[in-house]
Amino acid sequence: MAKSRPEIDRERKSHIAGVIRKYRLQAHLEQGELAKLLHVTPAAVGNWERCLSRPDLDTIPLLCRELRIPVTELLGLEPELTLTGEDRDLLDLYHSLEPDDQASARFFMEQMEGRARKRKHEAIKASFCRRMLMEQASAAGFGAPMEDYAENEMVYVRSNPASERCTCIIKVNGHSMEPNYPDGTKVYVDEKQAVRFGDDGVFILNGEALIKKLTREGLYSYNQDKETYPTRTVYDTDTFKVVGKVIGRVGDFDLPEGDELREVKRAFKGE
């Protein structure tokens, strides 16, 4: 532990030296010119920038003010509440106005911010669409009850040829359609499009919802373990319904998450 302290001290000096030099050069000041502003010697400024010493506590506020250095940046702290030089210029300009002019400035800024937000939300709505997600609607195994809609919800998905054509999104449960549709995969389904032989689709067979390939022999599973996942024959006595055609898989990044999802929800709010 004792050996690590000099190393930390050198790192701090190096950081402070780099920040001072960066902002001094941005201000187009020589070391001697900065020294006059700070009431220190040119050698002191030189020592700071060569990592030989650091400004004392009495000098730091003046140094930050003259070079417009965020004190958190100088000290290597988190810059959560730091204003940039441009931010401070705008704030100073605002405080130089009369109260009535400040109110006018706020009004026009709020109007511009509202228009900018509207344009941003319009762009978001052009890039996303809302669809029903049926979490438990289809099983790629031995079936699940289609009438269980407790898990259904509206989701936002990036616009693409499949998402724009689909009428809902269904989650695959089970392993019978692997490798094409692994367990947990979400697929785009078009309930309006006819399902022909050779197409992948979602079907209800005797109350069970299944995602399968429709063939003349029945409902085919892609999994090669045919003993576990044989082709499901559809008999005349069965209750059989075609829900829709599978037109694609939902990609890993098709569904927004986190901050992006919250922004998308704000854009669609009220619709």
Summary of the structure (lengths in Angstrom):
residues: 271
radius of gyration: 32.3
end to end distance: 60.4
largest distance: 99.4
contacts: 735
relative contact order: 0.09
helix: 40%
strand: 22%
